[in-house]
Amino acid sequence: MIPPTLDARERQILEQVLRSGFAGIDDLAQRFDVTPQTIRRGVNRLCEQGLLRRVHGGVDSPRHGNLPYPRRQILNLDAKRRIANAVAAFIPDGASVSIGIGTTPAQVAVALRAHTRLRVITNSLNVATALGGNPGIEVTIAGGPLRPTDLDVVGSGAVSCFSAFKTDFAVFGVGGIDRDGTLLDFDVAEVATRQAMADNCRTSLLVADASKFGRPAIARGGPLGDADHLFIDAPVPADYLGALDADRPRVHVAASAETPARQTGESCS
């Protein structure tokens, strides 16, 4: 995880770079209204801990593919929690729910703890741990090789598990959303697993914070319109609205505590 000793500015720098892939020293200095030398000191500290990498003119993320799960857990955490609370309000007691991998679906699991008579099918140990031990929630977990960094199962084992059930709802995330509306992931096994969830539910819920719009990933996973509902923390960017069909997905914008909900489709409190 990101060390708790980082100060607020260092955390903001790190989060910005992990979202966008690169940040210039001069741009960071202007944003925080400090000198480039001050920014360099903070950046050097982040680089010394292996969290960022110095490149010409600025810093980028020392990674290829997706970020490690512990780092993703703290990125946009407030947005993910708001999305999760909106999803939990949407799903009634007594429902059957398949929940996929990723940090936002894991937050949905946390938000569902107060529900009763739920039946949950998941391929994520993080989800199972969040809900395990609750007498009002029955949890079934997919079998297969465990990915040690993310603590989840993807591929044939997870596909077989999700295909054995017909759930009321499927809750899943995505690696990125391309400008043409294509859903993207970092591994074809993740795509196959998510598709099995969507094919074997009555209502599919895609959960994605605003940073997923334009985020690159290599594996194609179908169009945005395949999801019945999209739960996000901010209105869909204007240049992505063309990827939405007239009624699919139905967009729910989770409001912050301070800001009334504004939505492309519906509001969620």
Beta strands, then each sheet from edge to edge (+ up, - down):
strand 1: 22-24
strand 2: 53-55
strand 3: 58-60
strand 4: 96-99
strand 5: 118-122
strand 6: 137-141
strand 7: 167-172
strand 8: 176-177
strand 9: 182-185
strand 10: 201-207
strand 11: 219-223
strand 12: 229-232
strand 13: 250-254
strand 14: 266-268
sheet 1: 1+ 3- 2+
sheet 2: 6+ 5+ 4+ 7+ 10+ 12+ 13+ 14+
sheet 3: 8+ 9- 11+
end
